[in-house]
Amino acid sequence: MADSSFDIVSKLDRQEVDNAVNQAAKEVATRFDFRNVDAGIKRSGDGIEIQANTEERANAILDVLKEKLVKRGVSLKVLDAGEPKLSGKVYKLHVGLKEGISQENAKKISKIIREEGPKGVRAQIQGDELRVSSKKKDDLQKVIALLKSKDLDVALQFVNYR
């Protein structure tokens, strides 16, 4: 019998992120506390740009974005938000989007599987993802449950289960 396997990836659903940004922009445009102030949110290249006339309003817009992302099923672990910086008369906040599993996180996940996972389960790092394989499908289910129980600083998806 051939080994069963699955891949651990950290992919970003860009369409859902775009939808969340658009919803947040609509809410900011209609909310009373953002009326007649220079406040907004938009996608820009590899991230999201937030601008507001005060630091507190910039953080409030970030909270609105987080709420919209959660409702759309996007993990908040993909966000890499900095601190609002004063640029002229407005505060700008760049929110980066993280995708892929870094080598450091891949090694950490692999170590967890080796030390705490069932015997006979192998994890191989393949670029920005991991391939986990075992002779028993039940062991793979245990690995998925183990990783879901850990608080890792990367959003994980389990794909190509076979």
C-alpha positions, 0 to 999 in steps of 0.5 A, a space after each residue: 500500500 502506498 503512503 498517504 500524504 497531505 501538504 501544509 500551505 499558507 495561502 492567501 485568498 486575495 479575492 476575499 481580502 479585496 472584498 473585506 477591504 471594499 466592505 471596510 472602505 464602505 463602512 468607513 465612508 458611511 460611519 458617523 465618526 469618520 465623516 468630514 475627516 480624511 480617512 480611508 482604506 485601499 489595497 496597494 500592491 502587496 498590502 493595504 494602506 490605511 490613512 486617517 487624521 489621527 492615530 486612533 482613527 487609523 487603528 479604528 479602521 484597522 479594527 474594521 478591516 479585521 472584523 470584515 476579514 474574520 467574517 469572510 473566513 480569512 485568518 488575522 495571522 496573514 496581517 502584518 500591521 505596523 504602527 501608524 506614521 505621521 505623513 504630512 497631516 495624515 497618519 498612514 498605516 501600511 498593513 502587509 499580507 503574509 503568504 507562504 511558510 517561512 523556513 523558520 516556521 517550516 522547521 518549527 512545524 516539522 519539529 512539532 510533528 517529529 516530537 509530538 506526532 505519531 511515530 512513522 509520520 514524516 514531514 518534508 520541507 518543500 519551498 514554502 510548504 510542507 509535505 507530510 506523509 505516513 502509511 496510516 491515514 489516521 496518523 495524518 488526521 492526528 497530525 492535522 489535529 495536533 497542528 490545529 491545537 498549536 498557536 502558530 504565528 502563521 495561517 495554515 491550510 491542509 491540502 492535497 490529502 490523499 
